[in-house]
């Protein structure tokens, strides 16, 4: 591993030199690309430096051990060798994870869509609870949240909602949330105290500011209509909401802001680009497409990635068989422990450590 990292260090040093090259600095696009490439290797090079220090400590202790036949110093050198070898193993595992292929979307903002599934009004209320959970999570990370479109129910839930979370690493952390979420609890409207099961689907898409394919104006049908929701007289008088239909694929995107039609159009186009990118990626990679169908499902109760059981204050992620009884805090946005477990399982699977 050290020899492999030594080769990467040569490339890393070259990148560091290029960043300071006046000719490259003058070409902002090239310079940014090199800075990103270099930053992707920063953690790996930090691990490499620690490995060199640990190896040096082992070599030094082994040399000293040759002159110590017995006594307290011998035990100290042996312990030094043992602890640094253990450290080397840990660092090698970290290096293997860093060397895994990077998801180019990991640092992007995310567009989250939540739709009520099976379960009537309770499904809509649960969908809104999930929305609040992700918003609170974003607030804990000091990420920005923008509601792009929301359709509410009379019972206080949502039929569907689309919102963007902007922040470094947003997609990296939230991409594992795609799929069908199931809740088991007693609805407030249930008079006999019976536990109901409802579902909501969550789709997580990386925001695509630039796409490699062309979106032609002639392929778009753009409608304006009056936004719904709070906002006083303006909402009732101005056609500020936007609906864009991509005719070749049939994809429909809606976005409403209480005042700005122009802003709504920009947001709707951003969502459309992300959806088209996701669709084309799925078509280009059958395995990805199959995985996505498994993740998103149809909203039926039998298709689930996670169950939220309120009577037992239990949340179980069925993909990794991970259970926590910290339901209250998770619904308040403390979902990082669950995300960390999903990340770890994903890394182990890619390293071939699990089936």
C-alpha positions in Angstrom: 0.0 0.0 0.0 2.8 2.4 0.8 4.4 1.9 -2.6 1.1 2.5 -4.3 0.6 5.7 -2.3 4.1 6.8 -3.1 3.2 6.8 -6.8 0.1 8.9 -6.1 2.2 11.3 -4.1 4.2 12.1 -7.2 1.0 13.0 -9.0 -0.2 15.0 -6.0 3.0 17.0 -5.9 2.6 17.8 -9.6 -0.9 19.0 -9.0 0.4 21.3 -6.2 2.9 22.8 -8.6 0.3 23.4 -11.3 -1.9 25.2 -8.9 0.8 27.8 -8.3 1.6 28.0 -12.1 0.7 31.6 -13.3 -0.3 30.3 -16.8 -2.7 27.8 -15.3 -4.1 30.3 -12.8 -4.9 32.5 -15.8 -7.2 29.7 -17.1 -9.8 29.7 -14.4 -11.7 26.6 -15.6 -8.5 24.5 -15.8 -7.3 25.8 -12.5 -10.5 24.9 -10.7 -10.4 21.4 -12.2 -6.8 20.9 -10.8 -7.8 22.4 -7.4 -10.7 19.9 -7.2 -8.5 17.0 -8.3 -5.9 17.9 -5.7 -8.5 18.4 -2.9 -9.8 14.9 -3.7 -6.3 13.5 -2.8 -5.7 15.6 0.3 -7.1 13.1 2.8 -5.3 10.2 1.1 -2.0 12.1 1.3 -2.7 12.8 5.0 -3.1 9.0 5.5 0.1 8.4 3.6 2.0 10.8 5.9 0.7 9.0 9.0 1.6 5.6 7.5 5.2 6.8 6.9 5.5 8.0 10.5 4.1 4.7 11.8 6.5 2.7 9.6 9.4 4.8 10.8 8.4 4.2 14.4 8.2 0.5 13.8 11.6 0.4 12.1 13.3 2.4 14.8 11.8 0.3 17.6 12.9 -2.9 15.8 16.4 -1.6 15.6 16.5 -0.7 19.2 15.0 -4.0 20.2 18.1 -5.8 18.7 20.3 -4.2 21.4 17.8 -4.9 24.2 17.9 -8.6 25.3 15.4 -8.1 28.2 14.1 -5.7 30.8 11.6 -2.9 30.8 12.9 -1.2 27.6 12.4 -4.4 25.6 8.7 -4.4 26.7 8.4 -0.7 25.7 9.9 -1.3 22.2 7.6 -4.4 21.7 4.6 -2.4 22.7 5.7 0.4 20.3 5.9 -2.1 17.5 2.6 -3.7 18.3 0.6 -0.4 18.6 2.1 1.1 15.3 1.4 -2.1 13.4 -2.2 -1.9 14.6 -2.2 1.8 13.5 -0.8 0.7 10.1 -3.7 -1.7 9.6 -6.2 1.0 10.4 -4.6 3.5 8.0 -4.5 0.9 5.2 -8.2 0.3 5.6 -8.8 4.1 5.4 -6.6 4.3 2.4 -8.6 1.5 0.6 -11.8 3.5 1.2 -10.2 6.7 -0.1 -9.1 4.8 -3.2 -12.6 3.6 -4.0 -14.1 5.3 -7.1 -15.6 8.6 -6.2 -19.2 9.5 -7.0 -18.9 12.7 -9.0 -22.2 13.8 -7.6 -21.2 13.5 -3.9 -20.4 17.2 -3.3 -23.5 18.5 -5.1 -26.7 19.9 -3.7 -29.7 17.6 -3.6 -33.3 17.8 -4.8 -35.6 15.7 -2.6 -39.1 14.6 -3.7 -41.4 13.1 -1.1 -44.8 11.6 -2.1 -47.5 10.1 0.0 -47.9 6.4 -0.6 -50.4 3.9 0.8 -52.4 4.8 3.8 -54.6 7.8 3.0 -54.4 10.9 5.1 -51.9 9.3 7.5 -49.5 8.7 4.5 -49.6 12.4 3.8 -49.0 13.3 7.4 -46.0 10.9 7.5 -44.7 12.4 4.3 -44.7 15.8 6.0 -43.0 14.4 9.0 -40.2 13.1 6.7 -39.9 16.5 5.1 -39.5 18.1 8.5 -36.9 15.5 9.5 -34.7 16.3 6.4 -35.1 20.0 6.9 -34.1 19.7 10.6 -31.1 17.6 9.5 -30.1 20.3 7.0 -30.5 23.0 9.7 -28.2 21.0 12.0 -25.6 21.0 9.2 -26.2 24.7 8.5 -27.3 23.8 5.0 -29.8 26.0 3.0 -33.3 24.6 2.3 -35.6 25.9 -0.5 -39.1 24.6 -0.9 -39.7 24.4 -4.7 -43.2 22.9 -4.9 -45.6 21.6 -2.3 -49.1 20.1 -2.5 -50.8 19.9 0.9 -53.8 17.9 2.1 -56.8 19.1 4.1 -55.6 16.8 6.9 -52.4 18.7 7.4 -50.1 16.4 5.4 -48.7 16.6 1.9 -49.6 14.9 -1.4 -46.1 15.7 -2.6 -43.3 18.1 -2.0 -40.1 19.0 -3.8 -37.3 20.9 -2.1 -33.6 21.6 -2.5 -30.9 21.2 0.2 -27.7 23.2 -0.6 -24.5 22.4 1.1 -21.1 20.7 0.7 -21.6 16.9 0.7 -25.4 17.1 0.7 -25.8 14.3 -1.9 -23.1 12.2 -0.4 -25.0 12.0 2.9 -28.6 12.0 1.7 -28.4 9.7 -1.4 -29.1 6.6 0.8 -32.5 8.0 1.7 -34.1 7.1 -1.7 -36.8 4.5 -1.4 -40.0 3.6 0.4 -40.3 4.6 4.1 -43.0 2.9 6.2 -44.5 4.1 9.4 -46.4 2.1 12.0 -48.4 4.3 14.5 -51.8 5.2 15.9 -53.2 8.1 13.8 -54.6 11.1 15.7 -57.9 10.4 14.0 -58.0 6.8 15.2 -60.6 6.5 18.0 -59.9 2.9 19.0 -56.1 3.1 19.3 -55.3 0.8 16.4 -51.9 0.9 14.8 -52.0 1.8 11.1 -49.3 1.2 8.5 -48.6 3.9 5.9 -45.9 4.7 3.4 -44.2 7.6 1.7 -41.6 7.5 -1.2 -38.5 9.5 -1.1 -36.4 10.3 -4.2 -33.0 12.0 -3.8 -31.5 13.6 -7.0 -28.2 15.4 -7.3 -28.7 19.0 -8.7 -27.4 19.2 -12.2 -26.4 22.8 -13.1 -24.7 21.7 -16.3 -25.7 18.6 -18.3 -24.0 16.9 -21.3 -27.2 16.5 -23.2 -29.2 19.3 -24.9 -32.6 20.4 -23.8 -34.4 21.9 -26.8 -37.0 24.7 -26.4 -39.3 22.9 -28.9 -39.3 19.9 -26.6 -40.7 21.9 -23.7 -44.3 22.8 -23.0 -44.4 25.6 -20.4 -47.6 26.5 -18.6 -48.2 29.2 -16.0 -50.9 29.1 -13.3 -51.7 30.7 -10.0 -49.7 29.6 -7.0 -51.5 28.1 -4.0 -50.7 28.6 -0.4 -50.1 31.6 1.9 -49.3 34.9 0.3 -52.3 37.1 0.5 -53.9 38.7 -2.5 -50.9 38.3 -4.7 -51.3 34.5 -4.8 -54.8 34.9 -6.1 -54.1 37.4 -8.8 -50.7 36.5 -10.4 -49.9 33.4 -12.5 -46.5 33.0 -11.0 -46.3 29.2 -10.8 -44.6 27.2 -13.6 -45.3 23.8 -15.0 -42.8 22.4 -17.5 -43.5 19.3 -19.5 -40.6 17.6 -21.3 -42.5 16.2 -24.4 -40.0 13.5 -25.5 -40.0 11.8 -22.1 -43.3 13.0 -20.5 -41.5 14.3 -17.4 -43.5 17.0 -15.7 -42.0 19.5 -13.2 -43.9 22.1 -11.3 -42.5 24.9 -9.2 -44.3 27.8 -7.4 -43.0 30.8 -5.6 -45.4 33.4 -4.3 -44.0 36.2 -6.4 -41.4 35.4 -9.0 -42.4 33.6 -12.2 -38.8 34.0 -13.5 -37.3 32.4 -10.4 -39.9 29.6 -10.6 -38.8 28.9 -14.2 -35.2 28.7 -13.2 -35.9 26.3 -10.3 -38.2 24.2 -12.5 -35.5 23.9 -15.2 -33.0 22.9 -12.5 -35.3 20.1 -11.3 -35.9 19.0 -14.9 -32.2 18.8 -15.7 -31.6 16.6 -12.6 -34.5 14.3 -13.5 -33.4 13.9 -17.1 -29.8 13.3 -15.9 -31.1 10.6 -13.6 -33.2 9.0 -16.3 -30.4 9.0 -18.9 -27.9 7.6 -16.3 -30.4 4.8 -15.5 -30.8 3.9 -19.2 -27.0 4.0 -19.7 -26.4 1.7 -16.8 -28.8 -1.2 -16.4 -27.5 -2.2 -13.0 -28.0 1.3 -11.7 -31.5 1.3 -13.2 -32.4 -2.0 -11.5 -31.1 -0.7 -8.2 -33.1 2.5 -8.5 -36.3 0.5 -9.1 -35.6 -1.4 -6.0 -34.9 1.8 -4.0 -37.8 3.9 -5.2 -40.5 1.1 -5.5 -44.1 2.0 -6.0 -45.2 3.1 -2.5 -46.9 -0.1 -1.7 -46.7 -1.2 2.0 -44.7 -4.3 1.1 -41.8 -2.4 -0.5 -39.7 -0.7 2.1 -36.2 0.4 3.0 -37.0 1.6 6.5 -39.7 1.2 9.1 -40.6 3.8 11.7 -42.4 2.1 14.6 -43.8 4.7 17.0 -45.3 2.3 19.7 -41.8 0.8 20.2 -39.9 4.0 19.4 -37.9 1.9 16.9 -36.5 2.7 13.5 -35.1 -0.2 11.4 -33.3 0.1 8.1 -33.9 -3.2 6.3 -31.1 -2.9 3.8 -28.4 -3.2 6.5 -30.5 -4.7 9.3 -29.7 -1.7 11.5 -32.1 -0.8 14.4 -32.1 2.2 16.7 -34.6 3.1 19.4 -33.8 6.8 19.2 -36.9 7.6 17.1 -37.7 11.0 18.7 -34.3 12.4 18.0 -34.1 11.0 14.5 -37.4 12.5 13.6 -36.0 15.8 14.9 -33.2 15.6 12.3 -30.6 13.6 14.2 -30.2 11.1 11.3 -26.4 11.2 10.9 -25.8 8.0 12.9 -28.1 6.1 10.5 -26.4 7.7 7.5 -22.9 6.7 8.9 -24.0 3.1 9.2 -25.3 3.1 5.6 -22.1 4.7 4.4 -20.0 2.1 6.2 -22.1 -0.8 4.8 -21.7 0.7 1.3 -18.0 1.0 1.6 -17.6 -2.5 3.0 -19.7 -3.9 0.1 -17.5 -2.1 -2.4 -14.4 -3.5 -0.7 -15.9 -7.0 -0.9 -16.0 -7.3 2.9 -19.7 -8.2 2.9 -22.1 -9.9 0.4 
